[in-house]
Amino acid sequence: MSEQRADVVDATRRTRLANERTFLAWLRTALTAVAVAIGAGKIVPGVTDVAHWPFELLGAGFAALAVAFVVYGVRRFVHVEQSLAVGEFAPLRPRDAWFLAAFSGVLGVATLGFIFIH
């Protein structure tokens, strides 16, 4: 195998390993959202004297965000792997980034609102 070919194979291996690490980061992010869902939806209403439904709704929102992170993380991992297999690049689509950012942002603003209102 030529030195140039070995460099390409090595770079592809590194990129695949980076893709695996990125997938694990999506899973860690999802697990963090699950922890926030439990905290907001069950723990806060259980230890404070507030109406339960707003916090349960907020917790459900964070749980839905966790599911979105897992689903998107799997889709992204598979898309990058398929692109690597044919020697292409798989950029993050701006609409996906905007969707996840907007979803997270709405939940963040709602959290701040609940903190200051209750």
C-alpha positions as CSV (number, residue, x, y, z in Angstrom):
1,M,0.0,0.0,0.0
2,S,1.4,3.4,-0.9
3,E,2.1,6.0,1.8
4,Q,-0.6,8.3,0.3
5,R,-3.2,5.5,0.4
6,A,-2.2,4.7,4.0
7,D,-2.7,8.3,5.0
8,V,-6.2,8.3,3.5
9,V,-7.1,5.1,5.3
10,D,-5.7,6.4,8.6
11,A,-7.7,9.7,8.2
12,T,-10.9,7.7,7.5
13,R,-10.4,5.6,10.6
14,R,-9.8,8.8,12.7
15,T,-13.0,10.3,11.2
16,R,-15.0,7.2,12.0
17,L,-13.7,7.2,15.6
18,A,-14.6,10.9,15.8
19,N,-18.1,10.1,14.5
20,E,-18.5,7.5,17.3
21,R,-17.4,10.0,19.9
22,T,-19.8,12.5,18.5
23,F,-22.6,9.9,18.7
24,L,-21.8,9.3,22.3
25,A,-21.9,13.0,23.0
26,W,-25.5,13.1,21.5
27,L,-26.4,10.3,23.9
28,R,-24.8,12.1,26.9
29,T,-26.7,15.2,26.0
30,A,-29.9,13.2,25.8
31,L,-29.3,11.7,29.2
32,T,-28.7,15.1,30.6
33,A,-32.0,16.2,29.2
34,V,-33.6,13.2,30.9
35,A,-32.1,14.2,34.2
36,V,-33.4,17.8,33.8
37,A,-36.9,16.3,32.9
38,I,-36.9,14.3,36.1
39,G,-35.8,17.3,38.2
40,A,-38.2,19.8,36.6
41,G,-41.2,17.4,36.3
42,K,-41.0,15.4,39.4
43,I,-38.5,16.6,42.0
44,V,-39.3,20.3,42.0
45,P,-43.1,19.9,42.3
46,G,-42.5,17.2,45.0
47,V,-40.4,19.4,47.3
48,T,-42.1,22.8,46.8
49,D,-45.5,24.2,47.3
50,V,-46.3,25.0,43.6
51,A,-48.8,23.9,41.0
52,H,-47.6,20.7,39.7
53,W,-48.8,20.9,36.1
54,P,-46.5,23.6,34.8
55,F,-43.4,21.8,36.0
56,E,-44.7,18.4,34.8
57,L,-45.3,20.0,31.4
58,L,-41.7,21.4,31.4
59,G,-40.4,18.0,32.4
60,A,-42.2,16.4,29.5
61,G,-40.7,19.0,27.2
62,F,-37.2,18.1,28.4
63,A,-38.0,14.4,27.9
64,A,-39.2,15.1,24.4
65,L,-35.9,17.0,23.8
66,A,-34.0,14.0,25.0
67,V,-35.8,11.8,22.5
68,A,-35.0,14.3,19.7
69,F,-31.3,14.2,20.7
70,V,-31.2,10.4,20.5
71,V,-33.1,10.2,17.2
72,Y,-31.1,12.9,15.6
73,G,-27.8,11.5,17.0
74,V,-28.5,8.1,15.5
75,R,-29.6,9.6,12.2
76,R,-26.5,11.8,12.1
77,F,-24.2,8.9,13.0
78,V,-25.6,6.7,10.2
79,H,-25.5,9.6,7.6
80,V,-21.9,10.4,8.4
81,E,-20.9,6.7,8.1
82,Q,-22.7,6.3,4.8
83,S,-21.0,9.4,3.5
84,L,-17.6,8.2,4.6
85,A,-18.2,4.9,2.9
86,V,-18.5,6.6,-0.5
87,G,-15.9,9.3,0.2
88,E,-18.2,12.2,0.7
89,F,-18.7,14.8,3.4
90,A,-21.9,15.0,5.5
91,P,-22.3,18.5,6.8
92,L,-24.7,19.3,9.6
93,R,-27.9,20.7,8.0
94,P,-28.6,24.3,9.2
95,R,-32.4,23.5,9.6
96,D,-31.5,20.6,12.0
97,A,-29.3,22.9,14.0
98,W,-31.9,25.6,14.1
99,F,-34.6,23.1,15.2
100,L,-32.6,21.7,18.1
101,A,-31.5,25.2,19.1
102,A,-35.0,26.5,19.0
103,F,-36.4,23.5,20.9
104,S,-33.7,24.0,23.6
105,G,-34.2,27.7,23.7
106,V,-37.9,27.5,24.2
107,L,-37.4,25.1,27.1
108,G,-34.7,27.4,28.6
109,V,-37.0,30.4,28.4
110,A,-39.9,28.4,29.9
111,T,-37.6,27.3,32.7
112,L,-36.5,30.8,33.5
113,G,-40.2,31.9,33.4
114,F,-41.2,29.2,35.9
115,I,-38.3,30.0,38.2
116,F,-39.2,33.7,38.4
117,I,-43.0,33.2,38.4
118,H,-43.1,30.5,41.0
